[in-house]
Amino acid sequence: MPVVTIDPERSTTLDPAHQADIDKFEDMLARHLEGTIDEDAFRVFRLNNGIYGQRQGGHNQMVRVKIPYGSLQPDQLEMMGELADSHSRGWGHITTRQNVQFHFVQLEQVPEVMRKLGSVGLTTREACGDTVRTVQGCHLAGACPFEVLDISPWAEAATQHFLRHPLAQRLPRKFKINFSGCDTDCGQAMFNDAGVIAVRRTLDDGTVEDGFRVYVAGGLGANPHPALALEEFTPRDELMATLEAILRVFSNHGNRDNKIRARMKWLVDTMGWEELQERILKERRLLPASSSWPGGIPQHVLDEGDAPAGRSEVVEATPMGQGTQVAIRSGAYEAWESANVVRGEAKGTVSAYAWSRLGDVTSAQWRALAAIQRELGADVRVTNRQNLVFRALAEDQLPRLFEALSDIGMAQPGAELVRDVVACPGADTCNLAVTQSRGLASAIGEVLEEEGLATVGGLRINISGCTNSCGQHHTADIGFYGAERRAHGQAAPGYQMLLGGYVGQEKAEFGARALRLPAKAAPDAAAAVVRRFNDEREAGESFRSWLERSGGAKGVAEGLKGYSEFPAPDEAPDFYVDYGETGPYVAEVGEGECAAT
């Protein structure tokens, strides 16, 4: 695949807002290096610009690039490759919130990174900190046969409205907005501060109106909370005002004294749901008096349109969402096509996934993906399961896409199969993680491959390196979060296994605790659950249904007790060393700067 250079016309001119961000960062960085600015003030400023400190200390930084609703253009994909080579460690990481992260960027180089990103229309602004974070959206929006509305222009309108919005700069805590085009909820709206799902209602005169159901106060972390419906139906012309009203109530009433209880979800406990609901609706009613009132349908939506893709009358729609079970055909292309291709929209185009192991994409892969996108004229989005999807494809382009993805190692049948393990960065770079979650994810993947279980469908495995759920372990069929264990008088890496998490059909079910495991036993325990589900499930049966008739999380855990014991250190010293480490395990937790604190 040829390397295509970045468009010089686009790269020579920076948006004035991007340039202003860079100029201010350079000024604040100079003051920080001179010691003339308060350290806490610079830290807040740095975080609000998407720059995190790493556990390695010094000037090592993680740079988070915002990818609103996951949409990327070829020159932006190429820029990811450029940054991976010039400022990071040769690869970038796709996150569970449709961002891309680069690690080990030196603080002094951040303005240059921001300048390069700005040259292709990307920013780090408000990717971190107590701000409105990246607006997420279903990665198949506009290409989904099940959707009620194409939420893409709505997610873009929300991005434009809240980016650099004065109200959104010093919130009590971070604020997350997420869009899904139907109740399948591939965007995962049900555990966000404001989750928007497109719905349809029938009026008294028999006419049908498309609009939204807005959910409020969802969240994960150490104390997960499912979002609650603000009202039965929100008309299209009131959606943006509703989102700002929610944000204003959070800004006014969120806990600014205790970060641990500062998220929107805690207002349900302190204020009560009925009062919180009433305050939001009252704020919306009076919002026209505000200079920032975003009333009516946004101009971007009017310009782009939000009509759904529609459903084909000829081609059967590919099932989607958590719990999807796939019949894998034999043959490399046939297996990929059966697992990774989505069909069924009325306009006849198809979508296909490029599988990214652990969400890691090398510089060569980024550049190749850009060339593939240009060659096929496709639309590309990153997904919340750390993959990429090519959209607006013709059927006869699929063999060429498979060939091109095979050349760069991204053509494995991974979407909606158990091999698609999701993990946060863990103790590799995060200050709060206590275990190497990426190492566990790799080990689980290897065991599944060895035992012929990697292509089992209808199962999701998610891993976090601590309780804070950046790997979204609460929502997976099989979830793990890292924890320090004590065994035979020594510290050792361990995990809590959870079973039965689910998001879809406008509900969120969080996984129940099964049992605690040594880190080195967790892969075999995970494989045992996958094997048992695969052997015992009835035709089309979901994991949750199987789990319930198998005694629930505790009932399944009974059969896993043999994996829970630590051998003595002299019998199995590797149980006291974490994945990817060489010395004895130590749970080192630094000052939290990540999304969890």
C-alpha positions, 0 to 999 in steps of 0.5 A: 500500500503506497504512503500518501502524503498529507494534503499541503493545502489543508496543512498550511492553514490553522483554524483561528480557534486552534491557533489561539489554543496553541498560542495560549498553551505555549505561553502557559508552558513557558511560564510553567517551565520558568516556575512563574505559574501555580502548579495546580493552575497549570495542571488544570489548564493542561488537562483541559487541553487533553494532556495527561501526566503518566506514571513514568513521571518527568515530562512524559505525557499522554496526549488524547485526540478528540474524535467526535462520534469516531469520524476520521478523514484520510489526512487525519489517519495519516497524521496519526501515523506521523505523530506515532513516529515523531512524538510517541512510540510508533503506535496510537491507542483507540479508546473506549470513548472514540478517542486516540491516545499517544503516550510518552509525548514530551511536554515541551513537544505538545504545542507542535503536536497540537499544531500538527493536529490542528492542520488536519482539523483535529484538537485535544481541547477538552479531551480531558479535565472537568469539561464536556468530553468528546461527544460519542456516537454510534459508529454505524450512524447513517449506515445502520438498517435499524436506526430511527435517525442518523445521529451523526449531524446531531453529535457534530452539532453538540460538539460544535456547541459545547467545544470552548463553551464558557459554561463547559470549562470549569465544571464540578467534574467531567461531563459525557454526552453519547448518541445512539440512533436506535434502542440497540444502543451501539453507542452505549448511551445508557451510562453517560451523563447525558445519553441520547437515543433516537425514538419514534412516537405516534401522535393522536392523529396517527402521524409518526414523529421522530425524536429522542429519549434523553437519559440522564445521570448514568456513569461507571467508575467504582459505583456504576449508575444506570441513566434515567429517562428525563422524559418520554419524548424530546422533540428534535427542536428541543434536544440541544436546549435539553442538553444545555439545561442538563449541563447547567444543572450539573454546573450549578449543583454538582459537588465542587468540594469532593471529586469522588462524589462530583459526577452527575450520577451523585445528584440523584442521591443528594437531590433525588430523581424527581427534583433533579428532573424538575430542575432540568426541565425548568432550566430548559423552559427558561433557557431562551433568556440565555445568550447561549440558548441553542434552540431549534434544530441546529443549522448543521442538522438542517444542512446535512439532514438526519434521515435514517439509512432505512432498511433494505427490502431485499437484503436481510439486516445483519444483527447488531448489538451486544449478544450478537451471535455470528455463524463463522464460515470456513475460509479466511475471506469467508470468516471475515466477511461473515463476522465483520461485514454489516448489511441491510441498509436501504441504499444498498451500501455495506460496512466492514470492520478492521479489527485492531488488537487491543485498540493499538494501531501502528504508524504503518497501519494508520498510513495504510488505512488512509490509503485504503480509505482514499482508494475505496472512497469510504467513510471511516469511524473508530468504534467504542470497542477499539476497532475501525469500520469502513462504511459506504462500500459497494459489495464488489469492494469487499474482496479488495478491502479484505486483501488490503486489511490482510496486508496490514494484519487487521483482517481477523474476524473480530467484531462481536466475537470473544477474541475482541477483548477490550482493555484500558491502558492499565499500569503501562502508563496510568497512575491509578491502575494497579495491574497490567490490564493490557497484558491480561487481555493479551493472555486471554486472547492467546488462551482463547486462540489456543483452545479454539474459542476465539470465534465464539459469538455473543460474548464480550470481555472487558478489562480495567486495571483498577475499579474505575472502569475505563475499560468498561468492565461493568458492561461486559458479559465477562469483566475484570478489574485489577486489585492488589492481592495478598497471598503467603505474606506477599503482594500479588496482582489479582482481578475481580471477575464480574459476569452478566453486564449488558447494555442495550434496549434502553437498559444497562445491567452491570456485571455481578461479582463472581470471584477474585482471581490471581492475575495469572489464573484469570485467562484460564478462568475466562476460557472456562466460562467461554467454553461452558457457555459455548457448550451449554447454550441453547440455539440463539441463547444470550449469555445473560439467559445462560447465566441465569439458568446456570445459577448466576454469577455465584453459581458459575463461580462455584465451578471456578474455585480451583482458579482462585487460589495462589500457589506458594511463591517458590512453587509458582513465582510468576504468580507474584509478577504482573504481565510484562514485568520482570520484578516482584509485583508492587501496587504503585498508585500515583496522583490521579489525573485520568478520567477516573478521578 
